[in-house]
Amino acid sequence: MSAVSASDEITARARDAREAALTLFAERGYHGTTVGQIAQAIGLRRSGSLYNHITGKQELLAEIMVDITRLVWQEFQAATKGIEDPVERLRRATYVYVERHLKHPRESTIVNRDVSSLEEPIRSDVIKLRRRHANAMAKIIQDGVDQGTFRVKNPRIASFAILEMCVSVVHWFRPDGALSIDEVASEYSDFALGLVHGP
């Protein structure tokens, strides 16, 4: 085997391990998943062989957490860039957040449940990224309040309520159900606007 092909095999194994970890972490939780189960899922007979391709289970969790949290922020930025109207900004921000959860349920389950399993300093980095997203949502609502469009007493609490509402979709949505991803994301966007518009 050449050096190049050996390197490719290691990369492929690491990629397979991450894919297996996504499924197992989502189904069983980080602490409910063993290295042996990940190794078995990718066809390795001995769990020790997995350490030839990754440093451990924590590495997989950290990669998933950091990558997905960054993607959430990037999607938020892309959806709201150049939009001045807070109504449209909130609609788009809510839509892409719900869409992210519905299209990637494994990642969403892990990111929203297993952050406490991360070791430092990665845990603080991920929390910082999530706080930036929450602050940006609150800023949209505050802008709407300042313009007289939204009527809520506390934009920060309103942003938390909307984000938590969006997170919940992963628990009940079924791809073969009556509603499409677009329909659910659109309706949740309407719910978010209803919350901040007030009575």
N, C-alpha and C positions, 0 to 999 in steps of 0.2 A: 504494500500500500504506500502510495506517495505521500509526502508531507502535506500536500494540498488536499488530497482526498481525506486524509486523517483529520485535518482541521475542519473540513466540511462536515464530517461525521460528528465531531464534537459539537459543532454549531447546531446541527440538526437534532442531536440528542437534547441539547439544552432547550431548544425550541419546543420539542416534544414534551419535555419535563414541565415547561411552563404551561403548555396547553392542558396537560393532565392535572396540574395543580389548580388551574382555573376551575375545572369541573369538580375536583375533590374538595377544594376549599369551599366552593359554593354549596356543595351538598352536605358536607360534614363539619365545616368550620376549620379554621387553621389548626386549632389544638386537637381536633378530632381526626386529623390526617397525619399519617406517618410517612417518613421517607420511603419506607418499604412499599407502601401502597402506591406512591408516585412511581417508584421504580418498576413495580409490577405492571402498572398501567401502560408503560412504554416498552414493555417486553424485556426488561432486565431481570434476570433470575435472582441476583443478589443486590440488596439495597446499597451495599458498599460500592458497587459499580457506578452508582449515580453520582458519587462524589468525584468521579473523573470528569464530570461535565458541569456540575454546579457546586457551590460551596456549602449549600444546605437549604433547608426549607425556608429559612428567614430571607435568603436572597430572592427566592421566587416571590414571596409575599411583598417584599420591598419593591421589586421591579413592577409588579402588578399595580400596587398602590400608587407609586410615583407616576407611572405612565398614564394611568387612567385619570388621576387627578389633574395632571397637566392637560390631557385631552379635553376634559370638562371645561377648563379655563379657556383653552383655545377655541372651543366651539362657542362658548359664551361671547368671546371677543368678536368672532367672525359674524355671529348672529346680530350683534348690536352695533357694530362699527358703522359710524356715519349716520346713525338714526338719532335725531334730536327729540322726537316726540316720546315722552316717557310711557305713554300707553302702548305704542308700537314696540318700544324697547322691552317692556315687561312681557308683552305677548311673545315676542321672539325668544327672549331669554328663557321663559317658562317652557315654550315649545321644544327647544333643543335639549333642555334638561330632561324632560319627560321622554323625548325620543331616544336619548342616550340610554336611559334605563330600560326601555322596551326593546331596543335593538341589541343590547349587551347585558342581559340579565345576570349572567355569572359574575362579570366584573363588577356590576352595580351592587350585587349582594355582598361581595367580599369587601369592597371599598366602604360601604356604609355600616358594616358589622364588625370587621376585624381590625380596625385601626389601632385599637388598644393592644393588639398582639405584636405590633411593630416595635422594634428596638430603637433606642435613640442612637444617632440624631435623626434618623429617617422619620420617626413618628412626629417630631416637631416640625420637620420640613413639610410633611403631608398636611398637618393641621394648619400650618401657615398658608398653604395653597388653598385649602378649603375655606379658611377665614377670608381670604382675598375675594373668593367667589361670593360668599355671603355678604361681604361689605359692598361689593359692586351691585348686588341685587337690592340691598337697602338704599344705596345711592339713587338707583332708578326711582324707587318709591318716594324717597325724600324730594327728588326733583319734581315728581308729580304733585306732591303736597305743596311745595313752594309755588307751583304754578296754579294751584287751586283746582287741579284735576282730580287728585286722589284725596280721600278724607279718612286718614287713619291717625291715631294718636301717637303711635310708636312705629315708624318705618322699619326699624331693626327687627322688632317682634313680628311684624307682618312678613318680612323677608324670610324669617325662620319658618313661619307657618307655611308659606308657599313652597319652600324647599323641602320641608318634611312631607307635605302633601305629594310632591312629585316623586319622592323616594318610595312612597307606598305602592306605586303602580306595579312594581316588580313582583309584589306578593299576590296579585290577583289576575294580572293580564295573561291571556293565553293566545298564542299566535293563531290558533284555529278557532278563536271565539268570534262573536258577532261583530266586534268593533276592530277596525284597522288601527295601526300605529298612528297614522295621521289623524284619525277621528279622535282617539284618546288624547293625543298631544294638543289638538285644537281645543277640545273641551276643557282640558285642564288649564289651558291658557285663559279661557273665558272665566273659569273659576277664580284664577288668580286676580284677574281684573275686577271681578265682582267683589272680592275681598277688600281690595284697596279703594274701590269707589265708594264703599260705605253704604249705609242705608239711604 
